[in-house]
Amino acid sequence: MAGMPLQNALDLSREPALHSFITGIGERASLDELARLRIGTALRLRRASKPIRGCAVEIRSPAGSPLGWLPREDEAALEALGIDPDTATVRVAAIVPAFQRPRVRIQILLPDPVAEVAPAA
């Protein structure tokens, strides 16, 4: 096996994505929910009815538990790209150990570009 290239079981870099992270983990996420996260875990975005500190898009675990918030500047990027947070495909890209809670990087997959449509004759 020497000389064979190592490959990740899940290569998250192959699809175009918006790279971000979860803010507010220390306030929102339970330790049990954080312990269940793995690279590649699918997450959900949900527009909150009441923004907290200017953040309006909540990030939830597969079970629906709150994990934190999408940073405001990334909310604006989603809007500019025409991506609806409620239908976006989101997954964990990395989990970085930190002092009290890990930092969780995420990927929001970009939709396939719309194929060019020929004008009507």
C-alpha positions in Angstrom: 0.0 0.0 0.0 3.0 2.3 0.2 2.8 5.0 -2.5 -1.0 4.9 -2.8 -2.6 8.3 -2.4 -4.8 8.7 0.7 -8.3 9.7 0.0 -11.0 11.0 2.5 -14.0 8.8 2.8 -16.0 11.9 2.1 -14.4 14.5 -0.2 -16.3 17.8 0.5 -14.2 19.9 -1.8 -15.6 18.7 -5.1 -18.8 20.6 -5.1 -19.1 24.4 -5.3 -20.1 25.7 -1.9 -20.2 28.8 0.3 -17.9 28.1 3.2 -19.0 29.5 6.6 -19.1 28.5 10.3 -21.6 28.4 13.1 -21.8 31.4 15.4 -23.3 31.2 18.9 -22.4 27.6 19.6 -21.7 28.3 23.3 -25.2 29.8 23.8 -27.3 27.5 21.6 -25.8 24.0 21.2 -25.9 21.3 23.8 -22.7 19.3 24.4 -24.6 16.1 23.4 -25.6 17.6 20.0 -22.0 18.7 19.4 -20.7 15.3 20.3 -22.9 13.7 17.6 -21.6 16.0 14.8 -19.2 14.4 12.2 -17.7 15.7 9.0 -20.4 15.4 6.4 -23.3 15.6 8.8 -26.3 17.2 7.1 -27.6 20.3 8.9 -30.6 22.5 8.4 -31.0 26.2 8.0 -34.1 27.9 9.3 -35.1 31.5 9.1 -35.9 32.6 12.7 -39.0 34.5 13.5 -37.1 36.8 15.8 -33.4 37.6 14.9 -30.9 37.4 17.7 -28.1 40.0 17.7 -28.8 40.6 14.0 -28.6 36.9 13.0 -31.8 35.7 11.3 -30.8 32.3 10.0 -30.6 29.5 12.6 -28.5 26.4 12.1 -30.1 23.2 13.4 -28.9 19.6 13.9 -30.4 16.7 11.9 -32.7 16.1 14.9 -33.9 19.8 14.8 -32.0 21.0 17.9 -30.5 24.5 17.6 -26.7 24.7 17.1 -26.2 28.4 16.5 -26.5 31.0 13.8 -25.3 31.7 10.3 -23.1 34.9 10.3 -24.9 37.9 9.0 -22.5 38.5 6.1 -23.2 34.9 4.9 -27.0 35.5 5.2 -26.4 38.4 2.7 -24.4 36.1 0.4 -27.2 33.5 0.4 -29.7 36.2 -0.5 -27.5 37.6 -3.2 -27.1 34.1 -4.7 -30.9 33.5 -4.5 -30.5 30.6 -2.1 -33.5 30.0 0.2 -32.2 29.0 3.6 -35.1 26.7 4.3 -34.2 24.5 1.2 -30.4 24.9 1.3 -28.1 21.8 1.4 -25.8 22.3 4.4 -23.2 20.0 5.9 -20.4 20.0 8.5 -17.0 20.6 6.7 -14.7 20.6 9.8 -14.8 20.4 13.5 -11.9 22.4 15.2 -11.3 21.8 18.9 -11.4 24.9 21.0 -11.2 25.9 24.6 -14.8 25.3 25.7 -16.7 24.4 22.5 -15.5 23.4 19.1 -15.6 25.7 16.1 -17.8 24.1 13.4 -17.1 25.0 9.8 -20.0 24.4 7.3 -20.5 24.2 3.6 -23.7 25.5 2.0 -23.8 23.8 -1.5 -24.5 26.1 -4.4 -27.2 25.2 -6.8 -26.2 24.0 -10.2 -26.0 26.8 -12.7 -29.1 27.2 -14.8 -28.5 26.0 -18.3 -28.7 28.6 -20.9 -32.1 28.7 -22.6 -32.4 29.3 -26.3 -34.7 32.2 -27.1 -38.1 31.4 -28.5 -38.4 31.5 -32.3 
